[in-house]
Amino acid sequence: MQHRYGAKIAWAREGAPFLDNRYSRGHRWEFDGGAVVPASSSPLVVPEPMSVARCVDPEEALVAAAASCHMLWFLSLAAKRRFVVERYEDEPWGVMEPDERGRVGFTRIVLRPRVEFAGEAQPSPAGLATLHGAAHDECFIANSLRAAILVEPRD
């Protein structure tokens, strides 16, 4: 089975100087469902005003994608095991730094999910860890990255 995913990434100079490398990194991501996301380089990588701090940057998007993928698998697996998830929140973060080859990239992404269940059926702490482990194993994003993606559930 093969699935193909894409997006449109659009940037325009709009007459601004370019060769001085002080051009705006603001651009937009357009997705097939109609969503348009204002994007930019990270102000941690390219200082403002060339970066647009209020926009989503690729690094934030990668962390969010890993967390979102994990959550979606977790919800699916919980439902199959007859656990009703009432609420799921995560505050993930990632670290970019030189790796063993000296190349800067994500060396880890830490997911910090907090899950609330409804009803009588509640997973034990070990069962919750098993659910998170299974979600991690199934997550397409986690399966695609070299960086370690750690899951640290919060109470």
Summary of the structure (lengths in Angstrom):
residues: 155
radius of gyration: 18.9
end to end distance: 37.5
largest distance: 63.6
contacts: 393
relative contact order: 0.14
helix: 26%
strand: 26%
